[in-house]
Amino acid sequence: MDILQGNQHANPEDFYISLKEKLEGHHDFPEDYLFKFIIPTDQAKLTEIYRVFDGIKFTLGNRESKNGKYTACNINAFVLDADQVVRIYKEVAKIEGVILL
């Protein structure tokens, strides 16, 4: 799992605890939340990510890098609370090669 945004936590669980605190402090759930990922360009990887969002109302936008090696995946999903955001990030983090932003 790679996490790019200000990762000062050596332990992933510490990261998720900190993320939940920040989400609760800055968001008014339920609301739309923008998830951002970078993945190697691979339709199977995109499908794995989409499966994490099964049963959740979402819109998406994908953009390939100039050389086509990577794809930026933006998913705007309606989430109920910070716990749901953290659960989604944890599930996506299990997918090999995904970078969480």
N, C-alpha and C positions, 0 to 999 in steps of 0.2 A: 504494500500500500504506500503510495506517495501522496503527501499532502503538502501543497505549496504555500498556502497563505499563512505566513508568520508562524511556522512550526518550531516553537521553542520547547516542545514537549517530547521527551525521549520515549515515553510510554503512550501508545495510542489511546488507552483508557483515559489518561490525563487530558489528552487532546479533546476527547469527546465530552468529558465533564466540563472543561472550559468552554467548549462550543455551546453546550446546552445553557450554561450561565449567560453567555453573550447573547444567544438567541432570545432567551427570556427577558433580557434587559433591553433589547433593541427592537423587538417585534411584538405585534399585537395579534396573536393567534386567535382564531383560525384566519389564514390569509394565503395568498399566492406567494410561493417562495421559489427563487431562482437557483437551481442547482447547475453547477458548471463542472464539466469533466473534459479531460483530454485523453483520447485513446488512440492506439495505433489504428489506422484505417482498416477496418475489418467489419463486415456486416454482422458477423456472428457476435462480436463484442457489443455492437449497438443493440442487437436483439436481447442479449443478456441484461443490459442496462434497462431496456424497455420493460422487461419482465419484473424488475424490481418495482416499477411504477404501476403494475397491474392493479386495477381496481381503484386507482387514483385519477382524478381529472387532471390532465396535463396537456400542455402544448410544447412543441419542441422546435429547435432550430439547430441544424448541423452545418458545419463549414469545414471543408478540407484545407489543409495547409497548402502552400504553393507547390510543394513537391509531391503532395498527395500521400505522404507517409503517415500523417496524423489527422485526426478529425476532432474539432472542438464541438462538444455536445452541450447545448443549453436546454434545460428542461424546466419550464415554469409549471409548478404543481401546486394544487390547492392542498395545504396541510393543516391539520387540526391543532398541533402543538409542537413544542421544541423536541419532545421525545420522538415524534414521528420523523422529524428531520434527521435526528441522530440515527434512528433505525435505518433510514434510507441510505445515509452515508456509509454506515457499517456494512450494509448489504452490497452496495456498489464497490466498496473497498475490497471485497472478496474476489472481484473480477480481476484477473491477471492483466497487468499493463495499464490499468486505469490510473490517471492522476486526478486527484480531487482538488478543486480550486475553491 
